[in-house]
């Protein structure tokens, strides 16, 4: 995993930037998970049955 070191004269400003970036990423991941759940819900039962028996 890569390491990133940041320095700032105003640690609160840096903290807000990092929190904002993490929040945006979390929303993107959450949206992707919800999208995948909908895809799985819409699969035909026969496809689900075949996957379980592999």
N, C-alpha and C positions, 0 to 999 in steps of 0.2 A: 504494500500500500504506500502511496506517495505521501510525503510529509510537506506541509506548507506552513511556513512561519510568517506571521504578520506582526507588524509593530505599528502602534498608533499612539499619538500624543493624547488622544481621547479614547480610552478603552470602551466607554459606553457607546460611542459612535460605531466602533468596530463590532461590538456585540450586536448592535441593532442590524447592521449589514448582514452579519452571519446568520442571525435569527431569521431575517427576511428571506435569505437564500434557502435556508433549510426548510422554512415553511412552504415556500413555492415548490420545492422538490417533493416534499411530503404530499402536497395537494396533487401533484402530477402522478406520483406513485399510487395514491388512493384512487384517483380517477381511472388509472390503468387497471387496477384490481377490480373495480366496479364494472368496467367494460368487459373484462374477461369473465366475470361471474355471469353477465348477461349472455355472453356467447355460449357458455356452458349450459345455461338454462334453456337456450333455444335449440340445442342439439336434439336430434330425433332419438327416441328411446332405443332404437335398434343400434345406433352408433354407440351409445353408452354401454349397451349390453356387450357388444363386440369388444370394446376396449377393456372391460372388466375380465373377459375370458382370455386375454392374450397371455 
